[in-house]
Each structure stands twice: as C-alpha cells, then as structure tokens.
Amino acid sequence: AAAAAAVSAADKMELLAMACDAEGHAALIALLSEGEASSAQAATQNLRGAVLRLSTDRNGCRVVQKALEVAPRDLQIQLALELRGSIMGCVEHMHGNFVIQKVIERLPQSALGFVVEEIEGQAEYLASHMYGCRAVQRLFEHCSQAQIRGVLDRVLLRAARLARDTYGNNVLRHLLEHGSVDDKRRIIDVMCAGDIVELAQNKSSSLVLERCLQVATFGEHAAALSAQRASLVAAVLAP
C-alpha cells in the first residue's frame, strides 16, 4: 500500500527515476504485480515515451518487462511499438534483449510484424550473437512458420556454420525442437553431409548432432525422418 501511494503521488519524471533505481524499481514492480488496478495502470501509462531508455537500463528493463506482462492489450502494444526501429539495438544489448524476448512472448502474432521485419535481415548474425540468439529462439516458439519464413531460411542456409558456433548451436537445437519436419530434415541433411567425426568432436556441433538423433528417433516427426535417421546412423558407424 505504501508503494502504491508513493508511486501514485509521483510525477512522470520521478516515476522514471524510480524505475532505474535499485530499490525504486522493486517497488514499481510490486505495484504493477500486486497494486490496485487503477494505480498499476497509471504507473504503466507513465512509462510511455521512455520505453527504449528504460529497456537498456539494468533496473528499468525489469520494470518494462513487468509492464508488458500486466498491461491491457492496447497499452501493451503501444509500449512495444516504442521500440520500432530500435529492435536490433535492444536485441544486441545485455538488458534490452530481455525486453524484446518479453515482447515476443506477450504480444499476439498479429502485432509482431515489426519485430520480425527488423530481425529477419540480420537473422544469421543474431543466431550467433550472445544475446541475439535468444530473440531468434523466442520467434521459433511464438510465431507461425509463415510469419518467420525469412528468418528460418536464413538460419537454415548457414546451418553448417551455426552448428559449430557457441551460440548458433543453441538456435539449431531449438529449431530441431520447434521447427517443422522440413526444417528438421534440412538440418539433419546438413549434418550428414559434413564430416561426422569432426562434428562429433566439436563441443557445439556434437550437441546439434545429438539432438538430430533424438528428434529422428523419438520426436513427434520421427516416422517422417526415418530416412534421415538411417543416414545419420550410417554416417556415425562408417569406418
């Protein structure tokens, strides 16, 4: 109650300062999570115009994430749209990437076009980026195949390189979990075409190879991937 009273009495600038403060941001998050609906919505409204700045702040990004979780749909979309044109900068940022992940998780597919558009052209780069790989994986989880076809094709085109990459291997393994049977088939075919011994000995690609064997043996598309499974086994057992 005290936190709600403090926030409701603050003007916009004071609220934004609180959002970036180590203790103040915790009070704001508590208000957004547990406060009266009117006070929480007023606080969320006061974040408008500052979403980008807060998203790249260590504490502010947490407030934005919570606002995206609890805001009504129309306000949620308004907050997210403040990041239009800055998606790449946020995705590459150690704090901002968490906000973009939350945007992808919380907005309806129909409202994610601007996020997909800004990521698509840099999909290969982001797939091997320390923070960017997370946003690409969230797209696999929350968007339709048709909506992110450009992202998928760019990732699959560089599957051989990404399999050996410290972060790219995570993206391929995630796609093997969430992708279509055709996407899975393309990844397995790339692995079969490579040097299996080298792939198995590489820390990153060995994880992709293991996931390929799993999805082709036990996954929901295992029956459709029987030919790929046979090729993988033959490649692994070859002298």
C-alpha positions in Angstrom: 0.0 0.0 0.0 2.8 2.4 0.8 4.5 1.6 -2.5 1.2 2.3 -4.3 0.8 5.6 -2.5 4.3 6.7 -3.3 4.0 5.9 -7.0 0.6 7.4 -7.4 1.8 10.7 -5.9 4.9 10.9 -8.1 5.0 12.7 -11.3 6.3 11.1 -14.5 9.9 12.1 -14.1 10.0 10.8 -10.5 8.5 7.6 -11.6 11.0 7.1 -14.3 13.8 7.8 -11.9 12.3 5.1 -9.6 12.3 2.7 -12.5 16.1 3.0 -12.8 16.8 2.9 -9.1 17.9 -0.3 -7.4 15.3 -0.1 -4.7 12.7 2.0 -6.5 12.3 -0.4 -9.4 11.4 -3.2 -7.0 8.7 -1.0 -5.5 7.3 -0.3 -9.0 7.4 -4.0 -9.9 5.5 -4.8 -6.7 2.9 -2.1 -7.6 2.5 -3.5 -11.1 2.1 -7.0 -9.8 0.1 -6.6 -6.7 -1.2 -3.0 -6.5 -4.7 -1.7 -7.2 -5.6 -1.9 -10.9 -6.0 1.8 -11.3 -2.7 2.7 -9.7 -0.9 0.0 -11.7 -2.4 1.2 -15.0 -1.5 4.8 -14.1 2.1 3.8 -13.5 2.2 1.8 -16.7 0.8 4.8 -18.6 3.6 6.9 -17.2 6.2 4.7 -18.8 5.1 5.8 -22.3 7.7 7.8 -24.1 10.5 6.2 -22.1 10.3 2.5 -23.0 13.5 2.5 -25.1 15.6 4.3 -22.5 14.3 2.0 -19.7 14.8 -1.1 -21.8 18.6 -0.6 -21.8 18.8 0.1 -18.1 19.7 -2.6 -15.7 16.7 -1.9 -13.5 14.4 -0.2 -15.9 14.3 -3.2 -18.2 12.7 -5.3 -15.4 10.0 -2.7 -15.0 9.3 -2.7 -18.7 9.1 -6.5 -18.7 6.6 -6.5 -15.9 4.5 -3.7 -17.6 4.3 -5.8 -20.7 3.1 -8.7 -18.6 0.3 -6.9 -16.9 -0.8 -4.0 -19.2 -4.1 -4.2 -21.1 -3.6 -5.4 -24.7 -3.9 -1.9 -26.3 -1.4 -0.4 -23.9 0.9 -3.4 -24.1 1.1 -2.9 -27.9 1.7 0.9 -27.5 4.6 0.3 -25.2 6.1 -2.3 -27.5 5.8 -0.1 -30.6 8.1 2.5 -28.9 10.9 0.0 -29.8 10.1 0.1 -33.5 13.3 0.9 -35.4 15.4 0.0 -32.3 14.8 -3.7 -32.2 18.4 -4.6 -33.3 20.0 -2.3 -30.7 17.9 -3.8 -28.0 18.4 -7.4 -29.1 22.2 -6.9 -29.0 22.0 -5.3 -25.6 22.7 -7.2 -22.4 19.5 -5.7 -20.8 17.4 -4.8 -23.8 17.4 -8.4 -25.2 15.2 -9.4 -22.3 12.6 -6.8 -23.2 12.5 -8.0 -26.8 12.0 -11.6 -25.6 9.1 -10.4 -23.5 7.6 -8.5 -26.4 7.7 -11.7 -28.5 6.3 -13.8 -25.7 3.4 -11.4 -24.8 2.2 -9.7 -28.0 -0.2 -11.6 -30.3 1.4 -12.9 -33.5 -0.5 -10.3 -35.5 1.3 -7.5 -33.7 4.8 -8.9 -34.0 5.4 -7.9 -37.7 7.7 -5.0 -36.8 9.9 -7.2 -34.7 10.2 -10.0 -37.3 10.9 -7.4 -40.0 13.9 -5.9 -38.1 15.3 -9.3 -37.1 14.9 -11.1 -40.4 17.6 -9.4 -42.4 20.1 -10.0 -39.6 18.9 -13.5 -38.6 22.2 -15.3 -39.4 24.2 -12.7 -37.4 21.8 -12.7 -34.5 21.7 -16.5 -34.4 25.4 -16.5 -33.4 25.2 -13.5 -31.1 25.4 -13.9 -27.3 22.1 -12.1 -26.7 20.5 -12.1 -30.2 20.3 -15.9 -30.3 17.7 -15.7 -27.5 15.3 -13.5 -29.5 15.6 -15.8 -32.5 14.7 -18.7 -30.4 11.6 -16.9 -29.0 10.5 -16.3 -32.5 10.6 -20.1 -33.2 8.4 -20.6 -30.1 5.8 -17.9 -30.6 5.4 -17.1 -34.4 3.9 -19.2 -37.2 6.2 -20.8 -39.8 4.8 -18.5 -42.5 5.4 -15.4 -40.4 9.1 -16.1 -39.8 9.9 -18.0 -43.0 12.6 -15.5 -43.9 14.3 -15.9 -40.6 14.1 -19.7 -40.8 15.6 -19.8 -44.3 18.5 -17.5 -43.4 19.3 -19.7 -40.4 19.0 -22.9 -42.3 21.2 -21.6 -45.1 24.0 -21.2 -42.7 23.3 -24.3 -40.6 26.7 -25.9 -41.2 28.5 -22.8 -39.7 25.9 -22.3 -36.9 26.2 -25.9 -35.8 29.8 -25.2 -34.8 29.1 -21.9 -33.2 28.9 -21.4 -29.4 25.5 -19.7 -29.7 24.4 -20.8 -33.1 24.2 -24.4 -32.0 21.5 -23.4 -29.4 19.4 -21.9 -32.2 19.7 -25.0 -34.4 18.8 -27.3 -31.4 15.8 -25.1 -30.6 14.7 -25.3 -34.2 15.0 -29.0 -34.1 12.6 -28.9 -31.2 10.1 -26.3 -32.5 10.5 -26.4 -36.3 8.6 -28.2 -39.0 9.5 -31.6 -40.3 11.1 -30.0 -43.3 13.2 -27.7 -41.2 14.4 -30.7 -39.2 15.1 -32.6 -42.3 17.2 -29.8 -43.7 19.3 -29.6 -40.6 19.9 -33.3 -40.4 20.8 -33.4 -44.1 23.4 -30.7 -43.5 24.9 -32.7 -40.6 25.0 -35.9 -42.7 26.8 -34.0 -45.5 29.5 -32.9 -43.1 32.5 -34.6 -41.5 30.7 -36.6 -38.9 33.9 -37.3 -36.9 34.8 -33.6 -36.8 31.2 -32.7 -35.9 31.1 -35.2 -33.1 34.4 -34.0 -31.7 33.4 -30.3 -31.7 31.8 -29.1 -28.5 29.0 -27.2 -30.2 28.2 -29.3 -33.2 28.2 -32.5 -31.1 25.2 -31.1 -29.3 23.4 -30.5 -32.5 24.3 -34.0 -33.8 22.9 -35.5 -30.5 19.6 -33.5 -30.9 19.3 -34.6 -34.5 19.5 -38.3 -33.4 16.9 -37.6 -30.7 14.3 -36.0 -32.9 14.8 -38.5 -35.7 14.3 -41.4 -33.2 11.9 -40.2 -30.5 10.4 -36.9 -31.7 6.9 -36.2 -33.0 8.3 -36.3 -36.6 10.4 -39.4 -36.0 8.5 -41.5 -38.5 8.8 -38.9 -41.3 12.5 -38.6 -40.5 13.3 -42.3 -40.8 15.5 -41.9 -43.9 17.5 -39.1 -42.1 17.9 -41.3 -39.1 19.2 -44.1 -41.2 21.7 -41.7 -42.9 22.9 -40.4 -39.6 23.4 -43.9 -38.1 25.2 -45.0 -41.3 27.5 -41.9 -41.2 28.3 -42.4 -37.5 29.1 -46.1 -38.0 31.0 -45.7 -41.2 34.7 -46.8 -40.9 
